[in-house]
């Protein structure tokens, strides 16, 4: 456990927090357990008894996994965890159309985005190793909710997964509970370098688009995609490789171009969030953005689901 003391008294928040920020998931688990009573008390005070309390607690644990590095004062980790719970409760209350005041969520220091923090933090490897243990039905909502930039609301996730919003809520609840156990279970196993995989994802997206503009998208599909690849939109099957090729050719012929703005790259699930650039003489030709949600089997893409954004996606800081 990287030298973290076994005791968890009041004076242990600082070493535990610093160990967690260095990537020790066991230290983070100790912090969460130590502050669980206070966190749960906050949730109960805002939501009252019920299953929503457990959901909020699970969501807070995932937020802590991603953003423990944001804590500047290790001695203040307890108030920070309670603030995470409070903000999650208020988000839930707003979604339920119950009016509550919004407390400002502090941003990471020096203008760094949560995605940049995640990409530079050792815990990302544990998180992704745990995500890979989930079933495909649970994995996709989790990846969209916590790692995408343009498909994070329950409604958007429901559209992308072609399931009701209630199913999204249920699957996220199941996934959070499973991840809470899987993160600790996979902490001692070997982890892939997520930063390297994400860099490769950016490169592949750019090379795919460049190849398409050279008229070589067919070669990319042959080399990288399964012969039985399926193309879907809104949960509806559009066809296979032929439709995928025709769609790309049609967009390019119409003057539509795509630009990667955010990449999520797992072993079995990859998401390319793209800005769609309409031709100058027809600025309303296409939606502002599209996400390619791709599943892999044996290293080859076997399914592509397209999700068109209803609003522009904010560009992330691409990996150089």
CORBELKA-V867138 format. One record per pair of residues at least 6 apart in sequence whose ideal C-beta (glycine too) atoms are under 7 Angstrom apart, sorted by the first residue. I is the first residue (numbers start at 1). J is the second residue. Records with the same first field share a line. If there is no record, write none. Layout:
I->J, J
This chain:
1->24, 26, 27
2->19, 22, 24
4->15, 16, 19, 24, 27
5->12, 15
8->30, 34
13->74, 75, 77, 78
14->74, 75
16->27, 30, 31
17->31, 71, 74, 77
18->74
19->27
20->27, 28, 31, 68
21->68, 69
22->122
23->122, 123
25->123, 126, 183, 184, 187
26->187
28->64, 65, 68
29->184
31->77
32->61, 64
35->78, 81
38->78, 82
39->57, 60, 81, 82, 85
40->53, 57
42->82, 85, 86
43->53, 56, 57, 85, 89
44->53
46->86, 89
47->53, 56, 89
52->92
55->173
56->85, 88, 89, 92
58->176, 177, 180
59->88, 176
60->81, 84, 85, 88
61->180
62->146, 176, 179
63->84
64->81, 84
65->123, 127, 183
66->114, 118, 146
67->114, 117
69->117, 121
70->108, 117
71->77, 80
72->109
86->103
87->103, 105
90->100, 102, 103
93->100
94->100
108->114, 117
113->317
115->316
116->317
118->124
119->195, 198
124->194
125->191, 192, 194
126->183, 186, 187, 191
127->183
128->194, 266
129->186, 189, 191
130->179, 182, 183, 186
131->139, 142, 143, 266
132->266, 267, 268
133->182, 186
134->142, 175, 178
136->295
137->171
138->171, 174, 175, 178
139->269
140->161, 269
141->157, 161, 168, 171, 172, 175
142->172, 175
143->264, 266, 269, 271
144->151, 152, 157, 160
145->152, 157, 172
147->264
148->262, 264, 271, 273
149->262, 273, 313, 314, 316
150->273, 289, 291, 309, 313
151->157, 160, 291, 307
154->165, 168, 169
155->165
157->168
158->164, 165, 168
159->234, 307
160->293, 305, 307
161->168
162->234, 235
197->265
198->263, 265, 319
199->319
200->265
201->263, 265, 270
202->260, 263, 318, 319
205->260, 263, 272
206->260
208->220
209->258
211->217, 219, 220
212->248, 252
213->252
217->245, 248
218->245
221->241, 244, 245
224->300, 301
225->241, 300, 301
226->297, 300, 301, 302
228->240, 302
229->240, 241, 244, 301, 302, 303, 304
230->237, 240, 303
231->238, 239, 240, 243, 244, 304
232->238, 305
233->306
244->304
254->279, 285
255->279
256->276, 277, 278, 279, 285, 286
257->277
258->274, 275, 276
259->274, 275, 277
260->272, 274, 318
261->273, 274, 275, 313, 315, 316
262->273, 313, 316
263->272
264->270, 271
268->295, 296
269->295
270->294, 296
271->291, 292, 293
272->291, 292
273->289, 291, 313
274->289, 290, 292
275->288, 289, 313
276->286, 287, 288, 289, 290
278->284, 285, 286
279->285
287->308, 309
288->309, 311, 312
289->309, 312, 313
290->306, 307, 308, 309
291->307
292->304, 306
293->305, 307
294->301, 303, 304
295->302, 303
296->302
